[in-house]
Amino acid sequence: MAILNATDVVLKVTVGGSLVPVAHSTSASISMNMDLRDSTTKSSGGWQDNLGGLRSYELSGDSFVDIATDAGSADILELWTAWNARTAVAIEFSATGMVYTGNAFITSISIDAGVEENTTFSVSLTGTGELFQNV
């Protein structure tokens, strides 16, 4: 059995035309969803029947805030710029053996700055269009 080390999972977004990792990431997640269409009939015997409907995906990540991030990664200022422009960004969620790619809108950015704690931010993205699995 080869269990994937979560440290190897990377969330990347486009910044300045290049696909780069979110800077100082501490967590990343992807959620793939499918709505169901009710197809229950009188002959369903009292059981609900469903058919597949719309599919969607969402991504999120947490990172440390560093406004002096080196080139080659997406910091909070660059993510804010994409959010403020209301433009979709290309995304890649990857680890050894699995890669998901698509386009998404940044739907949420939040900053947490507790007393005597590292300042962190969270980013949420909602996919637009098809999600691709590349092996």
C-alpha beads as a LAMMPS data file, in Angstrom:
LAMMPS data file: protein, C-alpha beads

135 atoms
134 bonds

1 atom types
1 bond types

-500.0 500.0 xlo xhi
-500.0 500.0 ylo yhi
-500.0 500.0 zlo zhi

Masses

1 110.0

Atoms # bond

1 1 1 0.000 0.000 0.000
2 1 1 1.287 3.480 -0.892
3 1 1 -0.456 6.123 1.202
4 1 1 -0.110 9.635 -0.192
5 1 1 1.727 12.129 2.019
6 1 1 -0.496 15.229 2.270
7 1 1 2.611 17.419 2.253
8 1 1 2.968 16.526 -1.432
9 1 1 -0.470 17.934 -2.345
10 1 1 -0.206 21.330 -4.072
11 1 1 -2.845 23.877 -5.092
12 1 1 -1.733 26.026 -8.038
13 1 1 -3.393 29.023 -9.689
14 1 1 -2.496 31.297 -12.604
15 1 1 -0.723 34.519 -11.731
16 1 1 0.653 36.710 -14.480
17 1 1 -0.033 33.988 -17.041
18 1 1 1.912 31.267 -15.198
19 1 1 0.559 28.379 -13.133
20 1 1 2.240 28.693 -9.715
21 1 1 1.656 27.196 -6.241
22 1 1 -0.182 29.190 -3.590
23 1 1 2.592 30.606 -1.387
24 1 1 3.292 29.179 2.095
25 1 1 0.370 26.762 1.886
26 1 1 -0.544 24.801 5.009
27 1 1 -3.539 22.954 3.595
28 1 1 -5.339 22.359 0.321
29 1 1 -8.571 20.601 -0.570
30 1 1 -10.751 19.813 -3.552
31 1 1 -14.382 18.757 -3.456
32 1 1 -16.176 17.233 -6.438
33 1 1 -19.966 17.270 -6.317
34 1 1 -22.912 16.059 -8.355
35 1 1 -26.515 17.205 -8.020
36 1 1 -29.135 14.497 -8.386
37 1 1 -32.319 14.670 -10.422
38 1 1 -35.305 13.006 -8.770
39 1 1 -36.682 10.327 -11.084
40 1 1 -39.063 8.658 -8.639
41 1 1 -42.240 7.225 -10.151
42 1 1 -45.264 5.439 -8.802
43 1 1 -43.608 2.162 -9.755
44 1 1 -40.498 2.903 -7.620
45 1 1 -42.010 0.864 -4.796
46 1 1 -41.772 3.679 -2.253
47 1 1 -38.059 4.168 -2.905
48 1 1 -36.545 7.335 -4.294
49 1 1 -34.846 6.961 -7.687
50 1 1 -32.253 9.457 -8.920
51 1 1 -30.331 10.298 -12.057
52 1 1 -27.054 12.183 -12.262
53 1 1 -27.284 15.939 -12.745
54 1 1 -24.930 18.901 -12.773
55 1 1 -21.377 18.355 -11.601
56 1 1 -19.309 21.018 -9.846
57 1 1 -16.069 21.407 -7.959
58 1 1 -14.642 23.628 -5.267
59 1 1 -11.132 24.134 -3.986
60 1 1 -9.792 25.744 -0.849
61 1 1 -6.507 26.353 0.848
62 1 1 -4.910 27.943 3.882
63 1 1 -1.577 29.756 3.857
64 1 1 0.645 32.074 5.832
65 1 1 0.501 35.744 4.816
66 1 1 3.805 36.967 3.386
67 1 1 3.581 40.156 1.364
68 1 1 7.210 39.754 0.234
69 1 1 6.752 36.356 -1.404
70 1 1 9.313 35.423 -4.018
71 1 1 8.283 35.210 -7.647
72 1 1 7.084 31.767 -8.616
73 1 1 4.244 31.527 -6.118
74 1 1 0.847 33.200 -5.626
75 1 1 0.608 35.356 -2.527
76 1 1 -2.487 36.964 -1.018
77 1 1 -2.005 40.213 -2.958
78 1 1 -1.991 38.386 -6.296
79 1 1 -5.029 36.313 -5.320
80 1 1 -6.827 39.495 -4.250
81 1 1 -6.030 41.065 -7.628
82 1 1 -7.634 38.098 -9.447
83 1 1 -10.642 38.199 -7.098
84 1 1 -11.057 41.956 -7.526
85 1 1 -10.887 41.653 -11.328
86 1 1 -13.620 38.968 -11.247
87 1 1 -11.612 36.806 -13.615
88 1 1 -11.361 33.039 -13.657
89 1 1 -7.947 31.543 -12.941
90 1 1 -6.578 28.248 -14.192
91 1 1 -6.186 25.777 -11.324
92 1 1 -4.215 22.625 -10.714
93 1 1 -4.638 20.363 -7.697
94 1 1 -1.847 17.842 -7.756
95 1 1 0.157 15.222 -5.937
96 1 1 2.134 12.222 -7.050
97 1 1 -0.083 10.139 -9.315
98 1 1 -3.065 12.529 -9.470
99 1 1 -3.581 15.861 -11.165
100 1 1 -6.860 17.761 -11.535
101 1 1 -7.019 20.849 -13.760
102 1 1 -9.684 23.350 -14.723
103 1 1 -10.726 26.969 -14.294
104 1 1 -12.245 28.602 -11.237
105 1 1 -13.324 31.891 -9.752
106 1 1 -11.939 32.993 -6.403
107 1 1 -15.111 33.255 -4.353
108 1 1 -13.675 34.038 -0.940
109 1 1 -10.509 35.287 0.712
110 1 1 -10.336 35.671 4.489
111 1 1 -7.476 36.785 6.730
112 1 1 -7.022 35.691 10.335
113 1 1 -4.667 37.680 12.569
114 1 1 -4.829 36.510 16.176
115 1 1 -2.733 37.954 18.988
116 1 1 0.802 36.518 18.968
117 1 1 -0.073 34.168 16.103
118 1 1 1.052 33.898 12.507
119 1 1 -1.212 35.795 10.149
120 1 1 -2.936 33.340 7.830
121 1 1 -5.405 33.517 4.990
122 1 1 -7.916 31.161 3.464
123 1 1 -8.947 31.122 -0.170
124 1 1 -11.969 29.401 -1.717
125 1 1 -12.490 28.802 -5.423
126 1 1 -15.502 27.529 -7.343
127 1 1 -14.959 25.761 -10.640
128 1 1 -16.344 26.984 -13.918
129 1 1 -16.535 24.506 -16.762
130 1 1 -15.119 20.997 -16.850
131 1 1 -12.689 19.510 -14.338
132 1 1 -10.073 17.278 -15.930
133 1 1 -8.231 14.383 -14.312
134 1 1 -4.765 13.904 -15.766
135 1 1 -2.888 10.761 -14.887

Bonds

1 1 1 2
2 1 2 3
3 1 3 4
4 1 4 5
5 1 5 6
6 1 6 7
7 1 7 8
8 1 8 9
9 1 9 10
10 1 10 11
11 1 11 12
12 1 12 13
13 1 13 14
14 1 14 15
15 1 15 16
16 1 16 17
17 1 17 18
18 1 18 19
19 1 19 20
20 1 20 21
21 1 21 22
22 1 22 23
23 1 23 24
24 1 24 25
25 1 25 26
26 1 26 27
27 1 27 28
28 1 28 29
29 1 29 30
30 1 30 31
31 1 31 32
32 1 32 33
33 1 33 34
34 1 34 35
35 1 35 36
36 1 36 37
37 1 37 38
38 1 38 39
39 1 39 40
40 1 40 41
41 1 41 42
42 1 42 43
43 1 43 44
44 1 44 45
45 1 45 46
46 1 46 47
47 1 47 48
48 1 48 49
49 1 49 50
50 1 50 51
51 1 51 52
52 1 52 53
53 1 53 54
54 1 54 55
55 1 55 56
56 1 56 57
57 1 57 58
58 1 58 59
59 1 59 60
60 1 60 61
61 1 61 62
62 1 62 63
63 1 63 64
64 1 64 65
65 1 65 66
66 1 66 67
67 1 67 68
68 1 68 69
69 1 69 70
70 1 70 71
71 1 71 72
72 1 72 73
73 1 73 74
74 1 74 75
75 1 75 76
76 1 76 77
77 1 77 78
78 1 78 79
79 1 79 80
80 1 80 81
81 1 81 82
82 1 82 83
83 1 83 84
84 1 84 85
85 1 85 86
86 1 86 87
87 1 87 88
88 1 88 89
89 1 89 90
90 1 90 91
91 1 91 92
92 1 92 93
93 1 93 94
94 1 94 95
95 1 95 96
96 1 96 97
97 1 97 98
98 1 98 99
99 1 99 100
100 1 100 101
101 1 101 102
102 1 102 103
103 1 103 104
104 1 104 105
105 1 105 106
106 1 106 107
107 1 107 108
108 1 108 109
109 1 109 110
110 1 110 111
111 1 111 112
112 1 112 113
113 1 113 114
114 1 114 115
115 1 115 116
116 1 116 117
117 1 117 118
118 1 118 119
119 1 119 120
120 1 120 121
121 1 121 122
122 1 122 123
123 1 123 124
124 1 124 125
125 1 125 126
126 1 126 127
127 1 127 128
128 1 128 129
129 1 129 130
130 1 130 131
131 1 131 132
132 1 132 133
133 1 133 134
134 1 134 135
